[in-house]
Amino acid sequence: MTKAAIRAYHPASMTRAIRTLTSLVTAALLAAPPAAARTGSAAPILIQCDRIFDGVSGRVTGPAQVLVRDGKIAEVGPAVNAPPDAERIDLRGMTLLPGFIDVHTHLSFLWADTTKAPTTMEDYLGSPIVVAFEMARNAERTLDAGFTTVRDMASMDGIDVAVAQAIKRGAARGPRIVTSGPIYPPSGLGRSDIQWPPDGSAATRDEIVQKTRHYIGSGCDWIKLYVTMGTYDDTTGVPTYTADEIRAAVDVAHPQRHWVAAHAMGLEGAKRAVQAGVRSLEHGSRLDRATAQAMAKQGTYLVPTLYHLDWYARHGAKLGYGEGYSDRLAALQKEQFASFKLAREAGVRIGCGSDAVYSMHGENAQEMVWLVRAGMAPIEALRAATSVNAALLGLEQEIGRIAPGYAADLVAVPGDPSSDIGAVLRVAFVMKDGGVVRGP
């Protein structure tokens, strides 16, 4: 089925079309040779480490032992009762942490040929099956960097749903993927070079309701609504939807425990999104004190995505950005740091999302480094990438902590990241669901 054929379907047929395509992509991934991975044995696993961060505490402790059984954490303590047949993993000299969580990735945004600027058709809206294979490769890089869960923000054609299924079935190595369906404004709002994928565009409240229902019915966990401009080298942050239009998505999604995230790079769009009741504000580049206080009062999370602006500034020429892009990005970064400060002062819950795109996949942990640069203590940044992100996703009873009953998603780094946050860039060990995917 071609992309043109999918887009020719009338709205009532879109769910069936996407489900068909998802099945085709999943079948193609399952037909490929399984990705190599070291999985844990059927026997229990005993992990010995010098230091441990449990995801919620205010400090690193240790030494400690962790017993893993059947993909779950069974026991944690200075010395645990391990059965004689337990496999032993020695992580002395390292700090053990919960598997990292990145709540803002774009695994299907590619840059296949870095000798030239990426293009929409070749690197984002190309053959869905080809993009799915590339997305699976990006997922593998992300897992190897210590990220055992991600929220992927805005794949088209159900590709994220397909790859998430393939990973869950063991056909590919990657983090568990929390999926999202993107809703874009109907055009680039004056930018002829910014054209949203027509499958995801919605111009009215009714269209937003229809699109939200379609995505949820197609298997998406979240809805991502672009409530302002601000992408590529555009930093305007012009609002795109009214508060009532944003609320339409919230009213459909939230009662079903599917949530709405709002891309907001301008103050007015952020105000409208918070007023409408979105669960997370992405970027939040130009907040004022009143908006930050409103976010704190109603429990809206901020995902500031600090690192990506530095990455764009360093790669802007190759990306084909317009003249003056460096100054625009530098100005936006200053505004983003100021918004971050206001949010912290107001008590807003701040998550960790890298906005990994193009060739950033695997660099996700840089976001923790930038959270510290912006003013967080290292232990706060570690919590943001573990227990805070788990709560944002509604998975706080399953992941984000080292505690009995939680998924055995574990990462080890040399040294102590609570005193040197740069240690998170040197991941030496990764376990997901009790299976070792990267060894010491």
N, C-alpha and C positions, 0 to 999 in steps of 0.2 A: 504494500500500500504506500503510495507516494505521499509526500507532505502536501502537495497540491490537492490530492484527493481527500485527505483528511480535512483540510480547510474548506473544501467545497461542501462538506456535510452541513446540514442545517443543525441548529443548536440541540434539538432533541436527540440527534444521532451522535453527538460528540462523545458521550460517555461510552457508547458501544465501540466507537472508533478507537478511542484511547485504550480501552481494555483489550481490543484486538491487537493493537500495536504493542502494548505492554507484554502480552503473551508471546508475540513474535520475538521481541528483544530478549525476554527471559529465556526463551527456548534457545536462541542463538548463544547466549552466555553459558547456558547449561551444556550446550554441545561442544564448547571449547574445552581444551585440556584443563583440569583443575589447577588453580594457582597453587604454587608450592607453599606449604606452611608446616611449621612444627606444632602439632597439637599435643595437648596434655594427655598423659596415659589415663587408663581407666582407674588406676590406683590413685589414692589421695596424694596431694602434693604439699610438702612442707617447705615454706620459704623462710629463710633466715636473713635478716637485714640489720644493719647498724642503726638506722633511723627510720621512723615511720611518720607520715602525715595522714591522718585518718579522713581528711576532707572537711572537717568541721571545727576542729580544735584551733586554738590560737597559737599553737606552737608544735614543733616537731619533737617527738619523743623517741625512746629506744634505749638499748636494742630491742628487737621484737621478732616474734615468729607469727606466721599466718598459715593456717591450715585450710587448704582448698579441697573441696569434695563435690563431685558432680556439677562442676561449673559454678559453684557458689562458695562464698567465704563461710567456712564452718566455725572457725575459732581464731581469735586474735589475742596475743598477750606476750609477756616477756618469755614465757615458756609454755607451750601447749602440749597436750597429750596426743602425739601423732602415732598412728598405728605402725607396726614394724615394716609393713610393705609400702609405706609412703615414699614417693619419689622426693628427693631433696634437692632444692635449688639454693645455692649459696650466693647471696647478694651482699656479703659483707663489704663495707666501704661505700655502700650506696644508701640512698633514701628511697623507701617504697611509698608510692602515692596511689590514690585511685586513678584509674584510667582517665585521661584528659577528655574533656568535652568541648567541642567548638560549636557554638550555636549560630554561626553565620558563615556557611561555605557555599561555593558555587562549583561543585565538582564537575558539572557538565560544561562549564565555560572553558574553552580550550585555547591553546595557542600552538597549533600543530607545527608551524614553520616560523621559528623566531627570527629568521633573517628578514622577515617583512611584517608589517602590521597585521594583526588578526582581523578577520572579516566576519561579519555576522553569519553569512551563508556557509562559509567553510568551517568556522570554529564554534558555532553555536546552533545554527539551524540547518546543519548538513544532514546527511542520512541518519535517522534516529538510531539505527543499529550500530553504525560506525561510532557515533557520539557515545553510545552506551558502553562500547568497549573502551573508549578513551576515558570515560567517567570511571569505569572500574579500575583502570590503571591509576587514576588520580586518587581513588579511594584507598588503594594499596599503599601509596606514598603517605597518605594521611595516617593510616593505621601504624605504619612503621615509625612515624614521628611521635607515637604515644597517644593518639586520639582514638579512643575506642567507641565514641559516639559523636555524631555530628547532626546538626539540623541543616539540611541543604535548602538553600533559598532561591528557588525559581528555576527549576528545570522545566523544559517544555516537552510535550508529547508523552508524558508519563514515564520519561526515561528514569527519573529518580526512583519511582515506584518499582520499576523493573529491576534496576540494579540493587535496590534494597532487598528485593525478594531473592535475587541471585546470591547475594552475600549471606542472607539468612539460611539459604539452602546449602551453602558450602561450595557454590560454584565459583566464587571469587573471594579474595581476601580483602577485607575492608572493615571500617567501623560500622556499627549499626547506624542506619540512616533514618532520621526523622524527616519526613518529606513535607514539601509545601507547594501549593499551587499559586502561581503569580497572577496578580490582576494589575494590568497596566492602564494608564490613560490612553485614549484612542490615537494619539500621535505624539511626535516629539515636541509639541507645543512651541513651534517656531524654529526648532532645530531640524533642518532637512536631513542631517546625517544621523539623527536619532530616531529610528523607527522601531517601535515595539513589535514583538511577534503578534500577528493579528489573532491567533488563537487565544491569547491571554488578555486582550483588550476589552474594556468595558467603559461605556460612556455615560450610563445613567444608573440610578439606584436599582432599578429592576434588573438591569444587566449584571450588576454586581451581585445581587441575590442569586440570579441564575448561575453565574460563574462560580460562586462559592459552593452552591449545592452540587454543581458538576464536579468540582475538584474533590469534595468530600466523598461523593459517590464513586469517584475513580480511585480512591485509596489514599488521598493526601491527608496528612496529619494536621497541617497548618495551612493558613492562607497568608500570603504575603501581598500587601497592598502598597502600591507606590503612591503615597499621598503627597509627594513633592517631586520636582525634578532634582537632578543631582546624580549624574552618572557619566561615565567616560571622563572627559575633561570639563564637563559642565558643573559649575558649583553654585548655580543660582538659587536652588532650593525653592523655586516657585511652586505654590500649592496646586494640586491637581484635582482633589476631591473635597466636597463639603463634609462637615462633621456628620450630617445626616446620611450621606452616601457611605462614609466609612462605617457608621453605626449599622448599616444594612448588613455588612459582612459579619460584624460582631454578633448581631442578633441571630443570624443563622448558625454561626459556627460555635460560639461559646456554650450554649445549652447542651451541645453534643460533645463537650470536652474536646473540641477542635478550636484552636485559638488563632487570633489574628496578630500578625506582626506588621508594623508600619515602617516602611522606608521613609525617613524624614530628615531632610538636610536643610530645612528652613523652619523658622520659628512658627509661622502661622499654620503650616501643615502639622507640625508637632502638637500645637495647641488643639487643633481639631481632632487629631488622633487620640490624644489623651482624653479629651472631652467625650469621644465616642466609646472609650473603654477598651482600647486594644491592650493586649497582654504585654507586648514588648515594643519598644521604640528602637529602631535600628539607626545607627549613626548619631542622631540627635545633635546635629552640629551646631545649632544656634539657639540653645535653650535660654530662657530667662529664669529668674529666681521663682516667679509665680508658677511657671510650668513645671519646674523641678519639684516644687512643693506639692503641686497637684499629683504628680507622678508618685511621690512618696506616700501620699495620703491614700491613694487607691491601689497601690501595689503594682504599678506599671514598672516593668524592668527596662533598664537602658542597656543596650549593647553598642558600645561606642566605636568599635572597629577602628582603632587608632593606627595600627601598623600599616594598613593598606594605602593610606595617603603617602606615606614615605616610599612605599614600594612603587606607587604610580609615578611619583616625582622622579625616581631613579630610572624608570623604564619609559617615561612619557614620550621621548623622541622615537623609540622603536615602536611604540604603540600608535604612532601617528597623531598624537595630540596637537591641537592648534597652538598658534603662537601665544606666548604668555602663560602657558599652562603651569609652569613651575611657580610663578608668582601667585596664581589663583589657588593652587593646591597648598602653598605655604600659608596663605591667608586663611584658608578653610581649616587647616590644621590648628592654627592658633585659636580659632573660634571653637573648634572641637575640644581642645584642652580646657578652655574656659567653661564650656558646657559641662564637661566631666567634673570639674571642680564644684560647680554649682550643684550638680546632682549628688555628689558625695556629701556636701555640706547639708543638703536637704534630707539625707538618709535614703536616697533611692537605691534599690537593689540593682547592682551592676554586674552584668554577665560578661563572658569572654567570648568574643566572636571575631575571627581574623578577617572575614570577607575574602577568604582565599579564592583566587580567580586566576585564569591564564596559567602561568607557570609557578604560582605561589604555593601550590599544593605540597605539603610536607614542611612548609615554613610556619605552620599554624601557631607553634609555641611562641613565636615572636610577639604575638599579641600580649602574652603575660609580661614580657619584658617591657612593652610599651605601656601597659597599665601601671607598672612601677614607675616608669619615667614620668607618667602623668600625675603621680602622687600617692598611689597605693603602696602600702607595705607589702613586701613579698608574700607574706602569709595570706593577705587579702586577695592577691592575684591568684594564688593557688586555690583558695576557696572559690573564687569566681569561676575558675576553669573546672571545678569539680562539683561541690554540693550546691552552689548557687545556680549553676547552669542546669543541674539535675532538677532543681525545684522549678526553674523557669519552664522546663519541658514537661512538668508534671510527673517526673520519674524519680522523685526524691526518696521513694521507698524501695527503689530497685538498683540505682547506680549512683555514683558520686561520693561514696563513702567506703572506707575499709571497716566493715562491721559484719557480724554474723548475719547470714541471710541475704546479703547483697550479692550481686553478680561479681564474679571473680574477674573484674577488669582492673588490672594493676600495671603500674609503670614504675621503673626504677631508674634513677639518675645518679651519677657520681656526686659526692659531696652533699652539701646541704642547701637546697633551693630557698629555704627560709632566710638565709643570709646572703646567698648569691643566686638571684633569680635566673641568671644566665645558665644555670645547671639544667633547666628544662629544655634547653636546646641540644643537650648531649644525652639523649635517651639511650640506655643500654639494654633495657629489658621491657618487653611488652607482653602482657597476657590479656586475652579477651575471652570471657565466658569459660575460664579455666584452661584454655588452650594457649600454649606458648607460641607466639607469632614472631617474636624476636628475642633471642637469648643473650645472656651476658657474655 
